[in-house]
């Protein structure tokens, strides 16, 4: 991976925790499962062994993926941003849907930390792409699955 991967400070901590969990617990569990399956004899017809080897491949692949992302990470702490009120990566944006009047807040985060239930949207999402570079008071049009929606940016925060 040659390009940097933007992550919030919180998102980087989550990936580090997952990596630690995989290396310290999951890897050990998989090794134990393989040893247990081997003790059952013939490996050619041993479903437990095959499943454990598949799990091992998944765990090792995920470890490599996380190490790659963390080594290429550009970690951004929203509290240290000075974007002069502009919507940027890691900022939190308060919006009002101009049609319904409903208000919502989203934080723009990296792909790995996006979670709509937590109001964290990926920097690559349509709403984030529409918001980046805009200021409080601007109206943006977002191409949502249900059709175009207009939002007014009420406030941009760096928290």
N, C-alpha and C positions, 0 to 999 in steps of 0.2 A: 504494500500500500504506500504509494508515494505522496498522496494528498493528505492534508491534515483533516482530522475528523473533529468538528466542533462539538464540544460537550460542556454542559454547565458543570460547576463544581459539584453539585449534588448528583448529577448523572454519572460523573466520573467515580464518585464514591460508591454508587450502586454497582457499577461494573467491577470495581475493585473487590467489593464484598462477594459478588458472584464468583469471581475468579478465585478468591481465597476459599470459598465453599467447595468449588470444583476440585481444587488442588489438594485440600486437606481432608475432605470427607468423601466426596463422590469418587475420586480416584481410588481411594482405599477400599470403598464398598465394591467397586467393580473388580478390583484385584482379588478380593475375598470371594466374590461370586464366581470368578473364573476358576479359582483354586477349588472351590466346592464342586463345581461342575466337572472339573477334571478328575476329581476323586471318584466319580460315578463310572469311570471306565471309558468305553468306546466313544471317541469324540465325533465319529462320522454320523451318528444318529442321535446326538445329544442336543436337544433343543435348548436346554438351559445354557450350555456352553455357547451356542450360536447367539442367543439373546445377550449373554454377558459380553461377548466380543463386539456385538453391534453397539451396546451401551458404551463400551470402552471407546469405540471409534467416535461416537457422538461426543463423549466427554472430552476426549483429546482434541477433537475438532473445535469444540466450543472454547477450550482453553487457548488454543492457537489464535482463534478469532478475537477473543477478548484481549490477549496480549498484543496483537496487532493493532487493535483499535486504541488501546491505552498508550502504546508507544507512539502512535501517530496523532494522539489527541491534542487538540488546542483547547485547554481548559479555560473557561470563561466564568468569572465570578460576577454575577449581575450587580452586586453591591459596589463593585469597583468601576463600573461602566460610566463613561461621561459622554453620552451621545446627544446631549443638548436637546432632549425631548423627542428625539427621533426613535422610531421603532427599529430595533436591531435584535440580533440573536441574543437570547437570554432575557430580553425585556418582558415585562408583564403588561398586557394591554387591556384596558377596560373599554368594552364596546357596547353600543346600543343598536339593536336591529331596528332599522328605520320603519319597517313594515309593522312589526308586532310590538315594538317598544321594549322588548325584553333586553335586559342587560346581562352581560357575561364578561368574564375575564379569562384571558388565555396567556400562558407563558410560552414563548417560542423557544423550543429546545431541539436537541439533536434527535436523529432518527431513532436511536436506541432507547431514549428516555421518554418518547412521546406516549401519553396515556390520556385519552380524552376524558376518562372518568375523573382524572385529577386536573383537568383543564390545561394539560400540557400538549401543545400541538407541534408536530414536526416542522422544522424549518422548510421542508420540501412540500408541505401541504398547501392546497390552494389558498386557504385563509392566511397562512403565514406569508406566502409569496405576495399576496395582495397588500399586506400590512407593512412589510419591510420598507424602510425609507420614508414612511409617512409620519405625520405629527398629530398631536391632539387637535381636534377640530376638523380634521380631514374626513371626507366620506370616501369609503372604498367599496368597490363592487367585487363580490366573490362569486365565482362560478361553483355553486354547491350542487350536489347530486339532484336536489329538488328544483334546480334552476338558479338564476342569478339572484343574489341577496345583497342588499346595501346595508353597510354598517357605518356609524359615525364613531370615530375614535374619541372617547371621552378623556382618557388619561393614559400616559405611558409612564410606567414605573420600572425602576431598576432595583429589585429586591430579591 
